[in-house]
Amino acid sequence: MRAFVISVVLVASGCLRVTQFRCEQDSDCGPGGVCQPVQYCSLPDPQCGGQRFVPSAGPYANQCVGATGDGGIADAPAGDGSTIDAPKCDGYAALGGAPGHVYKLVSTGDTWSNQASACTASSPGSAYLAIPDDANELDALDTLAGSAADYWVGISDLATPGTWQNTKNATQTFLPWTNGTPSPGAGKDCVEAITDSAEIDNTHCTTALPAICECEP
């Protein structure tokens, strides 16, 4: 669902209405538009050497998008040649049962690696594919995802087969497998959360699934 945020700013000459539009996918942004990881639209602009945020892009309005190689944004050049910092954990929200961190649902399905990269790009150095540390946090993530679809979490054995690590490169200790152990079969190296059972399972990393990103404010 497209989301609009309307704010009214009073100035000496009268009232100025500023509209902010949050996107979820590229098609929300019109022809040539890109929905950036911070959920604002950008359009092609040769002066930026790539894309420029549209006027309704909130704190990024009319700024050039910084290229990071995976479609994310870093410090975006301002119109005067200076840079603006991307707000930390922008677009994320707190969840009950998971205090301290904030989260964001990515409803569009994609591979585990692509979802992990998109989460990191949304707030470099602070965000990653969500890691359920205990049953309370997993339950909160399931609630955010809803019952419609299972989703990727930040656990895999891609680095060392049989050793399950999270996206912070630590050995994962909370592993509530659906059958008590990982599912057998070659190539099932990435972990999805099963929303209707509050458990996890391993499956092929190329499966297109939604994801939840986690960010540390």
PANUSE-858829 format. One line per field, with one value per residue: x, y, z of N, C-alpha, C in turn. Coordinates in steps of 0.1 Angstrom, whole numbers, always signed. Atoms other than C-alpha are relative to their C-alpha. Layout:
! residues N
n.east: (X  ...)
n.north: (Y  ...)
n.up: (Z  ...)
ca.east: (X  ...)
ca.north: (Y  ...)
ca.up: (Z  ...)
c.east: (X  ...)
c.north: (Y  ...)
c.up: (Z  ...)
//
This chain:
! residues 217
n.east: (+8  -7  +2  -2  -1  +2  -3  +3  -10  +4  -11  +5  +9  +12  -1  -6  +2  -11  +5  -10  +5  -8  +2  -3  -6  -4  +11  +7  -7  +2  -10  -13  -1  -6  +3  -12  +2  +6  +15  +3  -2  -9  +1  -13  -4  -14  -9  -4  -7  +9  +14  +2  +12  +11  +3  +8  -9  -3  -14  -9  +6  -8  -14  -5  -1  -13  -1  -7  -2  +11  +13  +3  -6  -10  +1  +5  -4  +10  -1  -12  -12  -2  +8  +9  +0  +13  +5  -2  +12  +12  +10  +1  +9  -2  +10  +2  -6  -13  -4  -14  -3  +12  +2  +8  +4  -2  +10  -3  -8  -13  -9  -6  -11  +5  +6  -10  -7  +10  +1  -13  +0  +10  -7  -13  -6  +9  +11  -4  +12  +3  -5  +8  -9  +8  +14  +8  -3  +5  +14  +2  -3  +12  +11  -3  +1  +13  +1  +1  -12  -13  -9  -14  -7  -14  -7  -4  -13  -7  -15  -5  +12  +3  -2  +10  -4  +9  -5  -10  -12  -1  +7  +14  +3  +14  +4  +12  +3  +13  +0  -11  -13  +1  +5  -11  +0  -11  +3  +9  -9  +5  +10  +12  +8  +13  +8  +12  -4  -10  -12  -8  -4  -10  +4  -9  -2  +5  +14  +5  +8  -1  -11  +1  -13  -2  -10  -4  -1)
n.north: (-12  -12  -8  -14  -8  -14  -9  -14  -9  -13  -10  -14  -4  +8  +14  +7  +14  +9  +14  +11  +12  +11  +10  +13  +7  -9  -4  -11  -12  -4  +4  -4  -2  +11  +0  +2  +8  -8  -1  -12  +2  -9  +0  -2  -13  +0  -9  +8  +12  +12  -2  -11  +1  -8  -10  +6  +10  -3  -6  +2  -7  -6  +4  +11  +13  +5  +14  +10  +12  +10  -8  -7  -13  -3  -14  -5  -14  -10  -8  -10  +8  +6  +12  +2  +14  +7  +2  +13  +8  -7  +9  +11  -3  +9  +11  +6  +13  -1  -14  -4  -1  -3  +9  -4  +11  -1  +9  +5  +12  +0  +10  -3  -9  -14  -6  -3  -12  -11  -4  -7  -13  -10  -8  +7  +0  +2  +9  +13  +9  +2  +12  +3  +5  +8  +3  -12  -8  +7  -2  -14  +0  +6  -9  -11  +6  +5  +15  +3  +5  +2  -11  +3  -5  -1  +12  +9  +7  -2  -1  +13  +10  +7  -10  -10  -13  -10  -11  -7  +9  +8  +13  -1  +10  +3  +7  +8  +7  +6  +14  +2  -1  -6  +9  +6  -3  -9  -13  -6  -7  -12  +3  -7  +1  +6  -9  +6  +9  -6  +9  -3  +12  -4  +3  -4  -15  -7  -2  -14  -2  -13  +0  -10  -6  -4  -11  -4  -15)
n.up: (+0  +1  -12  +2  -12  +3  -11  +3  -6  +0  +3  -2  +11  -1  -3  +11  -2  +5  +1  +0  +5  -3  +10  -4  +11  +11  +8  -7  +3  +14  +10  -3  -15  -8  -14  -7  -12  -11  +4  +7  +14  +7  +14  +7  +1  +4  -9  -12  +5  -3  -4  -9  -8  +5  -10  -11  -7  -13  -3  +11  +11  +10  -2  +8  -7  +0  +5  -9  +7  -1  +0  -13  -1  -11  -1  +13  +2  +0  +12  -1  +0  -13  -1  -11  -5  +0  -14  -5  -2  +5  +5  -9  -11  -12  -2  -14  -2  +5  -4  +3  +14  +8  +10  +12  +9  +15  +5  +13  -1  +7  -5  -14  +1  +4  -11  -10  +5  -1  -14  -3  +7  -5  -10  -1  -13  -11  +3  +5  +1  -14  -8  -12  -10  -9  +4  +0  +12  +11  +0  +5  +14  +7  +0  +10  +14  +2  +2  +14  +6  -8  +3  -3  -12  +2  -5  +11  -2  +13  -2  -4  +0  -13  -11  +3  -5  +4  +8  -7  +0  -12  +0  -5  -11  +0  +12  -2  +13  +1  -3  -10  +6  +14  +11  +9  +15  +5  +4  -9  -9  -6  -10  +0  -11  +3  -8  -7  -10  -8  +1  +12  +8  +10  +13  +10  -1  +11  -1  -1  -12  -7  -10  -10  -3  -14  -1  -14  +0)
ca.east: (+0  +13  +18  +15  +27  +13  +28  +19  +47  +38  +59  +57  +39  +13  +9  +31  +20  +48  +39  +61  +56  +69  +73  +75  +86  +100  +66  +53  +77  +66  +86  +123  +117  +136  +123  +154  +161  +150  +115  +117  +115  +142  +143  +172  +192  +224  +237  +238  +254  +225  +194  +180  +154  +120  +106  +83  +113  +112  +147  +162  +141  +159  +192  +214  +214  +248  +258  +268  +268  +237  +211  +214  +224  +253  +261  +241  +256  +236  +230  +259  +284  +283  +268  +239  +239  +212  +191  +200  +173  +150  +117  +121  +98  +100  +82  +67  +86  +118  +130  +161  +162  +138  +125  +111  +92  +103  +72  +86  +101  +138  +167  +184  +215  +196  +175  +205  +222  +191  +188  +225  +221  +191  +213  +249  +267  +235  +210  +211  +187  +169  +183  +158  +177  +149  +113  +99  +118  +108  +72  +74  +89  +61  +36  +52  +53  +17  +4  +4  +40  +72  +102  +140  +159  +196  +209  +228  +256  +270  +304  +309  +284  +267  +277  +248  +259  +239  +244  +266  +291  +284  +274  +236  +225  +187  +176  +140  +140  +106  +116  +142  +170  +178  +160  +181  +191  +219  +219  +195  +218  +196  +170  +134  +110  +77  +51  +23  +45  +70  +98  +125  +136  +164  +158  +174  +189  +176  +140  +121  +108  +99  +123  +125  +154  +167  +185  +204  +196)
ca.north: (+0  +34  +57  +95  +118  +153  +181  +218  +244  +279  +307  +345  +347  +321  +283  +260  +224  +198  +163  +133  +101  +68  +41  +3  -7  +9  +9  +33  +59  +61  +56  +56  +59  +39  +32  +37  +16  +46  +43  +75  +78  +91  +99  +99  +131  +135  +163  +137  +111  +88  +95  +125  +123  +137  +168  +146  +127  +142  +149  +138  +161  +171  +156  +134  +97  +84  +52  +22  -5  -23  +5  +17  +52  +64  +101  +118  +149  +180  +206  +228  +199  +191  +159  +149  +119  +93  +92  +62  +35  +56  +39  +14  +10  -6  -39  -52  -81  -69  -38  -18  -24  -14  -33  -30  -55  -60  -74  -80  -115  -119  -142  -144  -127  -98  -93  -93  -67  -45  -45  -35  -7  +8  +20  +10  +0  -3  -25  -62  -91  -97  -121  -137  -140  -156  -168  -134  -116  -143  -140  -102  -107  -131  -106  -79  -103  -115  -150  -146  -156  -170  -147  -147  -142  -135  -170  -193  -219  -204  -197  -231  -260  -273  -242  -218  -182  -150  -118  -104  -132  -149  -185  -186  -202  -198  -223  -235  -259  -271  -307  -303  -303  -286  -301  -325  -319  -302  -265  -257  -231  -202  -199  -188  -181  -202  -177  -201  -222  -197  -219  -217  -240  -240  -239  -230  -194  -186  -189  -156  -146  -115  -104  -84  -60  -51  -19  -7  +30)
ca.up: (+0  -9  +21  +21  +49  +48  +70  +71  +77  +86  +70  +71  +38  +47  +48  +27  +24  +20  +8  +16  -3  +9  -18  -15  -50  -82  -99  -72  -86  -122  -154  -148  -110  -84  -49  -28  +3  +25  +8  -11  -49  -72  -109  -135  -135  -155  -132  -104  -126  -118  -98  -79  -51  -61  -43  -21  -7  +27  +41  +8  -14  -46  -34  -56  -47  -37  -56  -35  -61  -49  -53  -17  -6  +13  +19  -9  -25  -18  -45  -33  -36  +1  +14  +36  +59  +55  +87  +108  +108  +87  +80  +109  +139  +174  +181  +213  +226  +210  +229  +219  +182  +154  +124  +89  +67  +31  +15  -19  -23  -33  -27  +8  -4  -21  +9  +32  +10  +8  +46  +50  +24  +41  +70  +65  +97  +116  +97  +88  +79  +112  +138  +162  +194  +214  +213  +222  +194  +169  +179  +174  +140  +130  +141  +119  +89  +94  +86  +48  +41  +56  +55  +55  +87  +90  +96  +71  +69  +37  +53  +69  +60  +91  +112  +114  +117  +117  +97  +124  +118  +151  +158  +161  +194  +191  +165  +169  +139  +127  +130  +158  +133  +99  +69  +49  +13  -6  -10  +19  +34  +43  +70  +68  +96  +96  +107  +116  +140  +155  +142  +115  +87  +62  +25  -8  -8  -42  -31  -34  +0  +19  +47  +79  +84  +119  +128  +159  +165)
c.east: (+9  -3  +3  +1  -2  +4  -2  +10  -5  +12  -6  -11  -13  +3  +6  -2  +11  -5  +12  -7  +9  -3  +3  +7  +2  -13  -8  +6  -1  +11  +14  +3  +6  -5  +12  -2  -6  -15  -4  +3  +11  -2  +14  +3  +15  +9  +4  +8  -7  -14  +0  -14  -11  -3  -8  +8  +4  +13  +9  -5  +10  +15  +4  +1  +14  +1  +8  +2  -11  -13  -3  +5  +9  -2  -3  +5  -11  +2  +11  +13  +4  -7  -9  +1  -14  -4  +2  -13  -12  -10  -2  -9  +3  -11  -1  +6  +15  +6  +14  +3  -13  +1  -8  -3  +3  -9  +2  +10  +13  +8  +6  +11  -4  -7  +10  +7  -8  -1  +13  +0  -10  +5  +14  +7  -9  -11  +5  -13  -2  +4  -9  +8  -7  -14  -8  +3  -6  -15  -4  +2  -11  -12  +1  -3  -15  +0  +1  +12  +11  +10  +14  +4  +15  +9  +3  +12  +8  +15  +6  -12  -1  +2  -9  +4  -10  +7  +9  +12  +2  -8  -14  -3  -15  -4  -12  -4  -14  -1  +11  +14  -1  -6  +11  -1  +11  -5  -10  +7  -5  -13  -12  -8  -14  -10  -11  +4  +11  +13  +8  +3  +10  -5  +10  +1  -6  -15  -4  -9  +0  +11  -4  +14  +0  +10  +2  +1  +12)
c.north: (+12  +9  +14  +6  +14  +8  +14  +8  +14  +9  +14  +3  -8  -15  -7  -15  -8  -14  -9  -13  -11  -12  -14  -8  +10  +5  +11  +14  +5  -4  +5  +2  -12  +3  -3  -7  +8  +3  +13  -2  +9  -2  +2  +15  +0  +9  -8  -12  -12  +5  +12  -3  +10  +10  -5  -10  +4  +7  -1  +8  +7  -2  -11  -13  -5  -15  -8  -13  -10  +8  +7  +15  +2  +15  +6  +14  +10  +9  +9  -8  -6  -13  +0  -14  -6  -2  -14  -7  +6  -10  -12  +4  -11  -11  -4  -13  +0  +14  +3  +2  +3  -8  +5  -13  +3  -10  -7  -12  +1  -11  +4  +10  +14  +7  +5  +13  +12  +5  +8  +14  +10  +8  -6  +2  -2  -10  -13  -8  -5  -13  -2  -6  -9  -2  +13  +9  -7  +2  +14  +1  -6  +9  +11  -6  -4  -15  -3  -7  -2  +10  -4  +7  -1  -11  -9  -8  +1  +1  -13  -10  -6  +9  +12  +13  +11  +11  +9  -8  -7  -13  +2  -11  -3  -5  -9  -7  -6  -15  -4  +1  +6  -11  -6  +4  +10  +14  +8  +8  +12  -3  +10  -2  -5  +7  -7  -10  +6  -8  +5  -13  +5  -5  +6  +16  +7  +1  +15  +1  +14  +0  +11  +5  +5  +11  +4  +15  +5)
c.up: (+0  +13  -2  +14  -3  +12  -5  +7  -2  -3  +0  -11  -1  +3  -13  +3  -7  +0  +0  -5  +2  -10  +6  -11  -11  -7  +7  -4  -14  -10  +3  +15  +7  +15  +8  +13  +12  -3  -5  -15  -6  -15  -7  -1  -4  +8  +12  -4  +3  +3  +10  +7  -5  +11  +12  +8  +14  +2  -12  -12  -9  +1  -10  +9  -1  -5  +9  -6  +0  +1  +13  -1  +11  +3  -13  -2  +0  -13  +0  +0  +13  +1  +12  +5  +0  +15  +4  +3  -5  -6  +9  +12  +11  +0  +14  +0  -5  +2  -5  -14  -8  -13  -12  -9  -14  -6  -13  +1  -8  +7  +14  -1  -4  +11  +11  -4  +1  +14  +4  -6  +5  +11  +3  +13  +11  -3  -6  -1  +14  +6  +12  +11  +11  -4  +0  -12  -13  -1  -5  -15  -8  +0  -10  -14  -3  -4  -15  -6  +10  -5  +4  +13  -3  +6  -13  +4  -12  +2  +3  +0  +13  +12  -3  +7  -4  -8  +7  +2  +13  -1  +6  +10  +0  -13  +2  -13  +0  +4  +10  -6  -14  -9  -8  -14  -3  -3  +9  +10  +6  +8  -2  +13  -4  +9  +8  +11  +9  +0  -12  -7  -10  -14  -10  +0  -11  +0  +2  +12  +5  +11  +10  +2  +14  +0  +14  +0  +7)
//
